Amino acid sequence: MTNWNNTHTLILGAARQGIALARWLSRHGSHVTLSDSRSADEFASARASLADTNVEWAVGGHPLELLENTDVLCLSGGVPLDLPIVQEAVKRGIPLSNDTQIFMDVAPCKTIGITGSAGKTTTTTLVGEMAKLDRRPQAIDRESSIVYVGGNLGDPLINYVDDMKADDLAILEISSFQLEQMTISPNISAILNITPNHLDRHGTMAAYTNAKARILQFQTGKDTAILGHDDKGAWSLRNKVKGKLFTFSLHDLDEGLNGAYLHDGLLNLRDGNAYLPLILREKVQLRGDHNVANVLSAFTIGHAAGFKLDDMLAAVEEFRSVPHRLELVRELNGVRWYNDSIATAPERSIAAIHAFDEPIVLMLGGRDKDLPWDEIAKLICKRVDHVVLFGEAAELIQKAVSTVGGARSVDLRRAKQLKEAIAIAAEIARAGDIVLLSPGGTSYDEFKDFAERGETFRKWVLELS
């Protein structure tokens, strides 16, 4: 849909995606109702931000009456599909959409979409830095070409689509929640990996994989796909690729495969008969094999997009970290504190543990997403001496670690909330240790999102003395 004039749109969820979409649709002539289950008292600032629009508000629930005269139902990220109002809309044949779908419908420029269970924010941010260097004014023979980076990361790009031009570039992080309603694919689509995540939403790995695969479904033979080679979930989708296929790997690539790979400590890129040595692994500033894989994926995406090699190299050499992703907060009394609040699944916490050789005081917890904890429990029993558990998932994790057991005894402590967990970790840690907040669960039992949890962790750690 590109003409929204005189339509009636119902948006569920008044967080940043819903608010951005409500503003854009209202500006383009739609009669918008923005509905949220929370009370009116929680939306003072949001309502003020939309005061200059004709957006109507329906708070405190989602009554089915809202569907009367509704042409399109738009879901913000995280809104469950099993809500009665969503199921009723499907029964009535009301189409579902979201801010990313609507952005893609009207975007005048080329698009790069990146999804995956882990690493998509780091990869999206790094590809954005590569693009900005590649398209900086002094490097091109035109007035300006703007790179927009957003989607599930940062600002919804629907905020900027009216200002975009044909020679701009939009780089989007896209979640499985957004992909479920999408019927359009980016020109370059990347699936980094597919590992257990959001099963509380999708129910099964098959349903979760199908949601991720939609980023490829609507591509054409002119488009490009990038699939992680080392991940069975991502690589199993290669038969769905309609255009050119690139891949990336921490190992040598088989003959005939094109993309970036690691060989003898050197990152390389192959495309047909062309071979490019890229950068020594030791020059990558990010810790852990999973971050080397993210850099390889960024090189592959950048190459597919036609970025100049020097600009890609410069971006990687300067890139340190993304906030809340293995972010060094401070060193105090010989103890280094790391913020990995983005780790909202056990698999991501496993990757964080593997990034360190030093002794670890691990902070785990938050809200469980119906994901298995047995693998991280095994790793803890092999690798971690001290674990501080907090939040709703604390008891569940404690049972998993206690069930695994092992020759090494693990010191398990419990805290109700994050602040108490920080105090316990500070008491335990000794010079040379790493205190690692890599929760493995979501933040919703105490904070509005992982970013607020990470910012609060950073603040409280900086107050330690």
Buried (B, 14 or more C-beta within 10 A) or exposed (E): BEEBEEBBBBBBBBBBBBBBBBBBBBBBEBBBBBBBBEEEEEBEEBBEBBEEBEBBBBBEEBEEEBBEEBBBBBBBBBBEBEBEBBEBBEEEEBBBBBBBBBBBBBBEBBBBBBBBBBBBBBBBBBBBBBBBBBBEEEEEEEEEBBBBBBBBBBBBBBBBBEEBEEBBBBBBBBBBBBBBBBEBBBBBBBBBBBBBBBBEBBEEBEBBBBBBBBBBBBBEEEBBBBBBBBBEBBBEBBEBBBBBBBBBBBEEBEEEBBBBBBBEEEBBBBBEEEEBEBBEBEEBEBBBBBBBBBBBBBBBBBBBBEBBBEBBBBBBEEBEBBBBBBBEBEEBEEBBBBBBBBBBBBBBBBBBBBBBEEBBBBBBBBBBBEBEBEBBBBBBBEBBBBBBBBBBBBEEBBEBBEEBEEEEEBEBBBBEEBEBBBBBBBEBBEEEBBBBBBBBBBBBBBBEBBBBBBBBBBEBBEEBE
